[in-house]
Amino acid sequence: EATSALDYESERIIQQNMQTICQGRSVIIIAHRLSAVRDAHRILVVDRGQIVEQGSHAELIAQQAEHYCRLHRLQQG
């Protein structure tokens, strides 16, 4: 994770720049911080090497996807 050691403000700046750089391209991002993938068109949640959930952030929250929502709650504080 390129932003794992950064404070949230620095991460936000990098994410804004990444959105510009990646626009119109397919990009694979591996992340533990959901803020790094929140705006992705499709999020794949992997557990023990298997895709267990997929969708956009809004879809995964609406579906109350077990793994994604658990991580979301933990990161929201």
VENQUIGI-V592285 format. One record per residue. N is the residue number from 1. PSI is psi as a letter, one per 40 degrees, with the letter a starting at -180 (none if undefined). NEAR is the number of other C-alpha atoms within 8 Angstrom. D_CENTER is the distance of its C-alpha to the mean C-alpha in Angstrom with 2 decimals. Layout:
n=(N N)
psi=(PSI PSI)
near=(NEAR NEAR)
d_center=(D_CENTER D_CENTER)
This chain:
n=(1 2 3 4 5 6 7 8 9 10 11 12 13 14 15 16 17 18 19 20 21 22 23 24 25 26 27 28 29 30 31 32 33 34 35 36 37 38 39 40 41 42 43 44 45 46 47 48 49 50 51 52 53 54 55 56 57 58 59 60 61 62 63 64 65 66 67 68 69 70 71 72 73 74 75 76 77)
psi=(h d e d e i i d d d d d d d d d d d d d d e h e i h h h h h i d h d d d e d e i d h h h h h h f e i h e i i a i d d d d d d e f h d d d d d d d d d e e none)
near=(6 4 7 6 5 7 6 6 6 8 10 8 8 9 9 8 8 8 8 7 6 9 6 4 5 5 5 4 6 5 8 5 8 10 5 9 10 8 7 8 6 8 10 9 10 9 7 4 5 6 9 8 11 10 11 12 11 7 8 14 10 7 6 8 10 6 8 12 11 8 9 9 8 7 8 5 4)
d_center=(10.97 12.75 11.96 12.41 15.98 15.69 16.43 14.20 16.53 16.45 12.67 12.89 15.63 13.96 10.95 13.83 15.69 13.01 12.88 16.63 16.91 14.66 16.22 18.12 16.72 14.72 12.15 10.56 7.83 8.02 6.21 7.17 6.15 3.62 5.36 4.52 2.36 4.48 7.32 6.98 10.12 9.29 6.70 8.91 9.23 11.92 14.62 17.70 17.21 16.95 14.45 14.80 12.61 11.26 10.89 9.25 7.76 11.50 12.83 11.15 12.33 15.63 16.17 15.65 13.85 15.07 12.48 9.37 11.72 13.24 10.30 9.64 13.41 13.65 11.40 13.24 16.44)
